[in-house]
Amino acid sequence: MSIRLRRPALAVVVCALALTVSACGGSGSGDGAKASGPATLPFWGWANGQDAVVKAFNASHKDIQLKYTKVTDQLTMQKQLTNAVKAKNAPCLVQNTAEYVTSWVAQGALADITQYVGSDKDKFNTGSWASAQVQGKTYGVPTSSAPTFTIYRTDLFTKYGIKAPATWDEFIAAGKVLKKHNIKITNFAGEDPSTLIVLAMQAGAHWYSIDGNSWKVDFQDAGTLKAAKVIQEIVDNDLNSKLSFADYAAVQRNYDNGGTATRQISTWQMAGMVQNFTKSFGDWALAPYPTYSGEAAKTPAGQNLTGSVTLVTKQCAHQQQAAEAALWMSTNAGAVKTMASPTTGNGVMPALKDSNAYVGEAISPKLLGDNYEPAKKIVTDSLDTVTTDWVYGPDWTAMIPEMQAGWAKVVNKQEKVTDLLAHMQEWTVGDLKSRGISVKG
């Protein structure tokens, strides 16, 4: 799916401190005093299965009731939440993904709920818990984790004598073999720079970090340049399809028909494959995410692969109850099972510390066939390798559209990856300064 977002209005950035975003949260006035009668909490989300989870929550709670509104997708969520915050009618709870948490905190949109859920930290895996935090404060409850791995066409790999690539060098070599048979090894959608983000994370890059009382920006560190080299080689050798997720069905048909042979995904993306394929069931298998040569595996939580969080807004009049509801949806066994299944939910891996029991639920025996049992270990191993030290900057929602424009040029060979990175360095520093935020870079 596309990740295009509209740049938030500057007036919304009410927390444009000259320093960091550490003071942007707060519990507000609605921090938990229970009103007479049940508290009704508006909840916006887009994931399949959430309506069933809400129904189960409401049936088991007398003092709190959730009023669920299904938003079309992540793009729509960002736009609608921006407008709702401006109009001071934001819902109490919103589904979002980790890359946007810092931006919403910087806009003063989220409530600090550390006092209500901080003691539950040990129920969740480290990477997922970090996704709901900004500078040690917790603004929501993680709902899913995003172990990342490769799914590939075993029939094509066997036919052309290729092994599942363990490294990016092997991935490129396999791509060159497949190219001779008019098959691409991967797909780079022109609107989706997530591959660059993921590979940079994997290489230990840090585009944003906090240095004293300022933000530090670095789109040209050693890790990012390592990622750029891999991507540039794939593009230069025409190893990638260029199908836009705007036509999601066409992308899926391409995989199903054997036009593209691999995809780096998490469990939730397998649900779309199951729903759209007709020909290749049983021909897919999982392999660990490729590593950089000579390095141990480190699967990152990438841009489009990151886990979801349920966030509590500052405008919510019942923040404690909202925090309790978010916690229930992420820890109740029935709710977690509903969301983990690609049939009843959207195939997400739970954010819980011990999620092994849900691996079988989150992957598809129909898609994987005889490769289903071996795939369980791939997913289980990936659960412990999610990046935990990546920081999303306070202007991430504005930075991504700028990067998308440059990424489209990279995919179409109109500029190099290093040109895009140089532009993003200059642009991001300038953007933060324009918001009154102290920045180095």
C-alpha positions in Angstrom: 0.0 0.0 0.0 1.1 3.6 -0.6 2.3 5.6 2.4 1.7 9.0 0.9 0.8 11.5 3.6 -0.2 15.2 3.5 2.2 17.5 5.2 0.6 18.6 8.5 -0.1 22.3 8.8 2.6 24.2 10.6 0.0 25.7 13.0 -0.7 22.2 14.3 2.8 21.8 15.5 2.0 23.3 18.9 5.1 21.7 20.4 7.8 23.4 18.2 10.1 23.7 21.1 13.6 24.8 20.4 14.7 21.5 21.8 13.1 18.0 21.6 9.6 16.7 22.0 10.0 15.6 25.6 7.5 18.1 26.9 4.9 17.5 24.2 2.9 14.8 25.9 0.8 15.1 29.0 -2.1 13.4 30.6 -4.4 16.4 30.2 -7.5 17.0 32.4 -9.3 13.7 31.5 -7.0 11.4 33.4 -9.3 8.9 34.7 -12.1 10.2 36.9 -15.0 7.8 36.2 -18.2 9.4 35.1 -21.6 8.1 36.2 -22.6 5.4 33.7 -20.3 3.8 31.2 -17.7 5.9 29.5 -18.1 5.8 25.7 -14.8 6.0 23.9 -14.6 6.7 20.1 -12.0 4.4 18.5 -10.7 4.8 14.9 -8.9 1.9 13.2 -8.6 0.2 9.8 -7.4 -3.3 10.5 -9.6 -6.3 9.7 -11.0 -7.9 12.8 -11.1 -4.9 15.0 -14.8 -4.6 14.9 -15.1 -8.1 16.3 -12.5 -7.3 19.1 -14.6 -4.2 20.0 -17.7 -6.2 20.2 -16.0 -8.7 22.5 -14.7 -5.8 24.6 -18.1 -4.1 25.0 -19.7 -7.4 25.9 -17.3 -7.9 28.8 -17.2 -4.4 30.2 -19.9 -2.4 31.8 -18.0 0.8 32.7 -16.3 1.3 29.4 -17.8 1.0 25.9 -15.9 1.5 22.6 -17.5 3.2 19.6 -15.6 1.9 16.6 -15.2 3.7 13.3 -13.4 1.9 10.5 -11.2 4.2 8.5 -10.3 3.2 4.9 -6.6 2.9 5.4 -3.5 4.4 7.0 -3.4 7.3 4.6 -6.9 8.3 5.4 -6.2 7.9 9.1 -3.4 10.5 9.0 -5.6 13.0 7.2 -8.7 12.5 9.3 -6.7 12.6 12.6 -5.0 15.8 11.5 -8.3 17.4 10.8 -9.9 16.1 14.1 -7.0 17.4 16.2 -7.4 20.8 14.6 -11.2 20.8 15.2 -10.6 19.6 18.8 -12.8 16.5 18.3 -10.2 13.7 18.1 -11.3 10.2 19.1 -10.0 8.8 22.3 -8.2 5.9 20.7 -6.6 5.5 17.3 -4.8 2.7 15.5 -1.5 3.8 14.0 2.0 2.6 13.3 5.2 3.4 15.1 6.7 5.7 12.5 4.0 8.3 13.2 4.1 8.4 17.0 6.8 11.0 17.4 5.1 13.3 14.9 1.8 13.1 16.7 3.5 13.7 20.0 5.3 16.8 18.5 1.9 18.1 17.4 0.6 17.8 21.0 -2.0 15.2 19.9 -1.2 12.3 22.3 -1.6 11.7 26.0 1.2 10.4 28.1 -0.4 7.2 29.6 2.8 5.9 31.3 1.1 6.0 34.7 -1.7 3.7 33.5 0.2 1.1 31.5 3.9 1.4 32.5 3.7 -1.5 34.9 2.6 -3.8 32.0 5.8 -3.3 30.1 7.0 -6.8 30.7 4.0 -8.4 28.9 5.4 -7.1 25.6 8.4 -7.7 23.5 11.1 -5.0 23.7 10.8 -3.8 20.1 7.0 -3.5 20.3 7.0 -1.7 23.6 9.5 0.8 22.3 7.2 1.6 19.3 4.7 3.3 21.6 7.3 5.4 23.4 9.0 8.8 22.8 11.8 9.7 25.1 10.8 7.2 27.8 7.1 8.2 27.9 4.4 5.9 26.7 1.6 7.2 24.5 -0.2 4.0 23.6 -0.2 0.2 23.8 1.5 -1.9 21.0 -0.9 -4.3 19.3 1.4 -6.1 16.9 5.0 -6.9 16.2 6.5 -7.1 12.7 9.0 -9.9 12.3 10.4 -9.6 8.8 11.5 -12.4 6.4 11.6 -13.3 2.8 8.8 -15.2 1.0 9.9 -16.8 -2.3 8.7 -19.0 -5.1 10.2 -22.4 -4.5 9.1 -23.7 -8.0 11.0 -20.9 -9.8 14.1 -21.2 -7.6 14.2 -24.9 -8.1 13.7 -24.7 -11.8 16.6 -22.3 -12.2 18.9 -23.8 -9.6 18.8 -21.0 -7.1 19.0 -21.2 -3.3 17.1 -18.9 -1.0 19.5 -15.9 -0.7 21.1 -15.6 2.7 22.8 -12.3 2.0 22.1 -9.2 -0.2 25.0 -10.2 -2.5 23.3 -13.6 -3.0 20.0 -11.8 -3.5 21.4 -9.7 -6.3 23.1 -12.8 -7.9 19.8 -14.7 -7.8 18.1 -11.7 -9.4 20.6 -11.8 -12.3 19.8 -15.4 -12.9 16.0 -14.8 -12.8 16.4 -11.8 -15.1 17.5 -14.1 -17.9 14.1 -15.7 -17.8 12.1 -12.4 -17.6 11.5 -12.7 -13.9 12.2 -10.0 -11.4 13.4 -10.8 -8.0 11.6 -8.0 -6.2 9.2 -5.1 -6.7 10.0 -1.4 -6.0 6.9 0.6 -6.0 7.7 4.2 -7.0 5.6 5.6 -4.2 7.0 3.4 -1.5 10.6 4.1 -0.2 10.2 1.5 2.6 12.9 -0.7 1.1 15.4 2.1 1.6 14.2 2.7 5.2 14.3 -1.0 6.1 17.8 -1.7 4.6 19.1 1.4 6.3 17.7 0.2 9.7 19.2 -3.2 9.1 22.6 -1.7 8.5 22.5 0.3 11.7 21.7 3.7 10.3 20.1 6.4 12.4 18.4 9.2 10.3 17.2 10.9 13.4 18.7 10.9 16.9 18.7 13.2 19.9 22.0 14.9 20.7 21.7 16.8 24.0 18.9 19.3 23.5 18.7 19.0 19.8 17.7 16.6 17.1 20.5 15.3 14.9 19.8 14.4 11.3 22.0 12.0 9.2 20.8 10.5 6.0 24.3 9.8 4.8 25.9 7.7 7.5 27.8 4.5 6.8 24.7 2.2 7.3 22.5 4.2 4.9 25.2 4.3 2.3 25.6 0.5 2.6 21.8 0.2 2.0 22.0 2.6 -0.9 24.7 0.5 -2.6 22.5 -2.6 -2.5 19.4 -0.8 -3.8 21.4 1.0 -6.6 22.8 -2.3 -7.8 19.3 -3.8 -8.0 18.0 -0.8 -9.9 21.0 -0.5 -12.2 20.7 -4.2 -13.2 16.9 -4.0 -13.8 16.2 -6.7 -11.2 13.1 -5.1 -9.9 9.5 -4.8 -11.0 8.1 -1.3 -10.8 4.4 -2.0 -10.0 2.5 0.6 -7.9 0.5 -0.5 -4.9 -2.2 1.8 -6.2 -3.2 -1.2 -8.3 -2.9 -3.7 -5.5 -4.6 -6.5 -7.5 -2.1 -6.1 -10.3 0.8 -6.4 -7.9 -0.7 -9.6 -6.5 -1.3 -11.1 -9.9 2.3 -10.4 -10.8 3.5 -12.5 -7.9 0.8 -15.2 -8.5 1.8 -15.5 -12.2 5.5 -15.7 -11.4 6.5 -12.3 -12.7 8.3 -11.5 -9.4 9.8 -14.2 -7.3 10.4 -12.8 -3.8 9.0 -10.4 -1.4 10.4 -9.1 2.0 7.3 -9.1 4.2 5.8 -9.6 7.6 2.9 -11.9 8.5 0.2 -9.4 7.8 1.1 -9.1 4.1 0.5 -12.8 3.6 -3.2 -12.3 4.2 -3.4 -10.2 1.0 -1.6 -12.9 -0.9 -4.0 -15.6 0.3 -7.0 -13.4 -0.6 -5.8 -12.6 -4.1 -3.9 -15.6 -5.4 -5.4 -18.3 -7.6 -2.5 -20.2 -9.1 0.5 -20.5 -6.8 -0.8 -21.9 -3.6 1.8 -24.2 -2.1 4.6 -22.8 -4.2 5.8 -20.4 -1.6 8.3 -20.7 1.3 9.9 -18.5 3.9 13.5 -17.8 4.4 15.3 -15.4 6.9 15.7 -11.8 5.8 18.9 -11.4 3.8 21.8 -10.0 5.7 24.8 -7.9 4.7 27.7 -10.2 3.9 29.7 -11.1 7.0 27.1 -9.8 9.4 24.7 -11.7 11.7 21.0 -11.6 10.9 19.2 -8.5 12.2 15.6 -8.2 10.9 14.4 -4.7 11.2 10.9 -3.3 11.8 10.6 -1.5 8.5 8.5 1.4 7.3 5.6 -0.6 5.9 6.3 -3.6 8.2 6.3 -2.0 11.6 3.8 -3.1 14.2 0.7 -1.2 15.1 -0.1 0.7 18.3 -3.3 1.8 19.9 -2.7 5.5 20.8 -4.6 7.6 23.4 -5.3 11.2 22.4 -4.8 14.2 24.6 -8.3 15.4 23.8 -9.8 12.2 25.3 -11.9 13.0 28.4 -11.3 9.5 29.8 -7.6 8.8 29.3 -7.3 6.1 32.0 -10.2 4.1 30.7 -8.9 4.5 27.1 -5.5 3.2 28.3 -7.2 0.2 30.0 -9.2 -0.5 26.8 -6.0 -0.4 24.7 -4.3 -2.7 27.1 -7.2 -5.2 27.0 -7.2 -5.3 23.2 -3.5 -6.2 23.1 -3.5 -8.8 25.9 -6.8 -10.5 26.0 -6.3 -14.0 24.5 -9.4 -14.0 22.4 -8.7 -10.5 21.0 -5.1 -11.4 20.2 -6.1 -14.6 18.5 -8.7 -12.8 16.4 -6.2 -10.3 15.1 -3.4 -12.8 14.5 -5.5 -14.9 12.1 -5.4 -13.9 8.4 -9.0 -15.1 8.3 -10.6 -13.4 11.2 -8.1 -10.5 11.5 -5.2 -9.3 9.4 -2.6 -11.8 10.2 -0.5 -9.6 12.5 1.9 -11.1 15.0 1.0 -10.1 18.5 3.2 -7.6 20.4 3.3 -9.9 23.4 6.6 -11.0 24.9 5.7 -14.7 24.2 4.0 -14.8 20.8 5.2 -18.2 19.7 1.8 -19.7 20.3 0.3 -17.5 17.6 2.8 -18.1 14.9 0.8 -21.0 13.4 -2.3 -18.7 13.4 -0.5 -15.9 11.5 0.9 -17.8 8.6 -1.1 -19.7 5.9 -0.8 -23.4 5.2 -2.8 -22.8 2.0 -0.1 -20.4 0.7 2.9 -22.4 2.0 1.8 -26.0 1.5 4.5 -28.4 2.5 6.6 -25.4 3.5 4.2 -24.4 6.3 5.9 -26.3 9.2 9.5 -25.0 8.4 8.1 -21.5 8.1 7.0 -21.5 11.7 10.7 -21.5 12.8 11.6 -18.7 10.4 8.9 -16.5 11.9 9.7 -17.5 15.5 13.4 -16.8 15.0 12.5 -13.4 13.5 10.5 -12.4 16.5 13.7 -11.8 18.5 15.5 -9.8 15.9 13.4 -6.6 15.5 15.3 -3.4 15.7 14.6 -1.4 18.9 16.9 1.6 18.6 15.5 3.3 15.5 14.1 6.8 16.3 11.4 8.5 14.2 11.8 12.2 13.9 9.2 14.8 14.8 8.6 15.7 11.1 8.4 12.1 9.8 4.9 12.6 8.4 6.2 15.6 6.3 9.5 13.9 5.5 8.0 10.8 3.9 6.2 12.6 1.0 9.4 14.4 0.2 11.3 11.1 0.1 8.5 9.5 -2.0 9.1 12.0 -4.7 12.8 11.3 -4.9 12.3 7.5 -4.5 10.1 7.6 -7.7 13.0 9.2 -9.5 15.4 6.5 -8.2 13.1 3.7 -9.3 12.8 5.3 -12.8 16.6 5.8 -13.0 16.3 9.6 -13.0 18.6 10.0 -10.1 20.9 7.9 -7.9 20.0 6.8 -4.3 22.9 8.9 -3.0 21.4 12.0 -4.8 18.1 11.3 -2.9 19.9 11.0 0.4 21.9 14.2 -0.1 18.6 16.0 -0.8 16.8 14.5 2.2 19.7 15.6 4.5 19.4 19.2 3.4 15.6 19.2 3.2 15.0 17.6 6.6 17.4 19.9 8.4 15.7 22.9 6.8 12.2 21.5 7.6 13.0 21.1 11.3 14.5 24.5 11.5 11.4 26.0 9.9 9.3 24.4 12.7 11.5 26.1 15.3 13.1 22.8 16.4 16.8 22.8 17.3 18.6 20.6 14.9 22.1 19.5 14.0 23.2 17.9 10.7 
